[in-house]
């Protein structure tokens, strides 16, 4: 069951402020308050969904397409395409998901270590 009191739900209800990068009717992108890179933006859909699988299974193709096209718009807006970026989504406890609302991380601005 979706937790309506998770931090992203509160951000969507504007109960908690965020530093917006991009917003449209389907999604919101904002800077992470604990950045893991020089550029660290979070992107969330504007409806309740806990994981990538749930996002794909409960929404329509227009929302899915719009969300991922918005990811590209943000990448363009941040001007990180040429130097590179990392796009991450975590799912569930074993996947390292901390907030139970589907989201993507866009990391850039420096060489990102770790996974290859």
DRENDO-1510 file (C-alpha; in Angstrom, 1 decimal, always signed):
<recs>
REC; n; res; u; v; w
REC; 1; UNK; +0.0; +0.0; +0.0 .
REC; 2; UNK; +1.2; +3.5; -0.9 .
REC; 3; UNK; +2.4; +5.6; +2.1 .
REC; 4; UNK; +0.7; +9.0; +1.6 .
REC; 5; UNK; +3.1; +10.5; +4.2 .
REC; 6; UNK; +6.4; +9.8; +2.4 .
REC; 7; UNK; +8.5; +12.8; +1.7 .
REC; 8; UNK; +7.9; +12.8; -2.0 .
REC; 9; UNK; +4.1; +12.8; -1.5 .
REC; 10; UNK; +4.5; +15.7; +0.9 .
REC; 11; UNK; +6.7; +17.6; -1.7 .
REC; 12; UNK; +4.0; +16.9; -4.4 .
REC; 13; UNK; +1.3; +18.4; -2.0 .
REC; 14; UNK; +3.7; +21.3; -1.4 .
REC; 15; UNK; +3.9; +20.6; +2.3 .
REC; 16; UNK; +7.7; +20.5; +2.0 .
REC; 17; UNK; +9.5; +22.8; -0.4 .
REC; 18; UNK; +11.9; +21.7; -3.0 .
REC; 19; UNK; +14.4; +23.4; -5.4 .
REC; 20; UNK; +12.5; +22.6; -8.7 .
REC; 21; UNK; +14.4; +22.0; -11.9 .
REC; 22; UNK; +11.4; +21.1; -14.1 .
REC; 23; UNK; +7.7; +20.4; -13.7 .
REC; 24; UNK; +4.9; +19.4; -16.0 .
REC; 25; UNK; +1.5; +17.8; -15.5 .
REC; 26; UNK; +3.0; +14.3; -15.1 .
REC; 27; UNK; +6.3; +14.8; -13.2 .
REC; 28; UNK; +8.4; +16.9; -10.9 .
REC; 29; UNK; +12.2; +17.2; -10.9 .
REC; 30; UNK; +14.2; +18.8; -8.1 .
REC; 31; UNK; +17.6; +18.9; -6.6 .
REC; 32; UNK; +18.4; +16.2; -4.0 .
REC; 33; UNK; +18.9; +17.7; -0.5 .
REC; 34; UNK; +21.8; +15.2; +0.1 .
REC; 35; UNK; +23.6; +15.2; -3.3 .
REC; 36; UNK; +25.8; +12.3; -4.1 .
REC; 37; UNK; +27.5; +14.2; -7.0 .
REC; 38; UNK; +27.9; +17.8; -8.1 .
REC; 39; UNK; +24.6; +17.5; -10.0 .
REC; 40; UNK; +22.0; +15.3; -8.3 .
REC; 41; UNK; +18.4; +15.7; -9.4 .
REC; 42; UNK; +15.4; +13.5; -8.5 .
REC; 43; UNK; +12.5; +12.9; -10.8 .
REC; 44; UNK; +9.1; +11.7; -9.6 .
REC; 45; UNK; +5.8; +11.0; -11.2 .
REC; 46; UNK; +2.9; +13.1; -9.9 .
REC; 47; UNK; +0.8; +10.1; -8.8 .
REC; 48; UNK; +1.2; +7.4; -6.2 .
REC; 49; UNK; +3.4; +4.5; -7.2 .
REC; 50; UNK; +6.0; +2.8; -5.0 .
REC; 51; UNK; +8.4; +1.3; -7.5 .
REC; 52; UNK; +9.4; +1.1; -11.2 .
REC; 53; UNK; +7.3; -2.0; -11.7 .
REC; 54; UNK; +4.3; -0.4; -10.1 .
REC; 55; UNK; +4.8; +2.7; -12.2 .
REC; 56; UNK; +4.9; +0.6; -15.4 .
REC; 57; UNK; +1.9; -1.6; -14.4 .
REC; 58; UNK; -0.5; +1.0; -13.1 .
REC; 59; UNK; -0.1; +3.9; -15.5 .
REC; 60; UNK; -0.9; +4.5; -19.1 .
REC; 61; UNK; +1.6; +4.8; -22.0 .
REC; 62; UNK; +1.1; +8.5; -22.2 .
REC; 63; UNK; +2.3; +9.0; -18.6 .
REC; 64; UNK; +5.2; +6.6; -19.0 .
REC; 65; UNK; +6.3; +8.2; -22.2 .
REC; 66; UNK; +5.9; +11.7; -20.8 .
REC; 67; UNK; +7.9; +10.9; -17.7 .
REC; 68; UNK; +10.9; +9.5; -19.5 .
REC; 69; UNK; +10.8; +12.3; -22.1 .
REC; 70; UNK; +10.9; +14.7; -19.1 .
REC; 71; UNK; +14.1; +13.0; -17.9 .
REC; 72; UNK; +15.6; +13.9; -21.3 .
REC; 73; UNK; +14.4; +17.4; -21.0 .
REC; 74; UNK; +16.0; +17.8; -17.7 .
REC; 75; UNK; +19.3; +16.3; -19.0 .
REC; 76; UNK; +19.2; +18.9; -21.8 .
REC; 77; UNK; +18.3; +21.7; -19.4 .
REC; 78; UNK; +21.2; +20.8; -17.1 .
REC; 79; UNK; +23.5; +20.6; -20.2 .
REC; 80; UNK; +25.0; +17.3; -19.0 .
REC; 81; UNK; +24.5; +15.2; -22.2 .
REC; 82; UNK; +28.0; +15.7; -23.6 .
REC; 83; UNK; +30.0; +15.1; -20.5 .
REC; 84; UNK; +27.8; +12.2; -19.3 .
REC; 85; UNK; +25.5; +11.3; -16.5 .
REC; 86; UNK; +24.2; +8.4; -14.5 .
REC; 87; UNK; +20.5; +7.6; -14.4 .
REC; 88; UNK; +19.5; +5.4; -11.4 .
REC; 89; UNK; +16.3; +4.0; -9.9 .
REC; 90; UNK; +16.3; +1.8; -6.8 .
REC; 91; UNK; +13.5; -0.6; -6.0 .
REC; 92; UNK; +12.7; -2.2; -2.6 .
REC; 93; UNK; +14.8; -2.8; +0.4 .
REC; 94; UNK; +17.5; -4.9; -1.3 .
REC; 95; UNK; +17.7; -2.3; -4.2 .
REC; 96; UNK; +18.4; +0.5; -1.8 .
REC; 97; UNK; +15.2; +2.4; -2.1 .
REC; 98; UNK; +14.8; +4.8; +0.7 .
REC; 99; UNK; +11.6; +6.6; -0.2 .
REC; 100; UNK; +8.6; +4.4; -1.2 .
REC; 101; UNK; +7.6; +6.5; -4.2 .
REC; 102; UNK; +9.1; +5.6; -7.7 .
REC; 103; UNK; +11.8; +8.1; -8.6 .
REC; 104; UNK; +14.9; +8.4; -10.7 .
REC; 105; UNK; +18.2; +10.0; -9.8 .
REC; 106; UNK; +20.2; +11.9; -12.4 .
REC; 107; UNK; +23.8; +12.2; -11.3 .
REC; 108; UNK; +26.4; +14.3; -13.2 .
REC; 109; UNK; +28.9; +17.1; -13.1 .
REC; 110; UNK; +31.9; +14.9; -12.2 .
REC; 111; UNK; +33.2; +11.4; -12.9 .
REC; 112; UNK; +30.8; +9.0; -11.1 .
REC; 113; UNK; +32.6; +6.0; -9.5 .
REC; 114; UNK; +31.2; +2.6; -8.5 .
REC; 115; UNK; +29.2; +0.4; -10.9 .
REC; 116; UNK; +30.5; -0.3; -14.3 .
</recs>
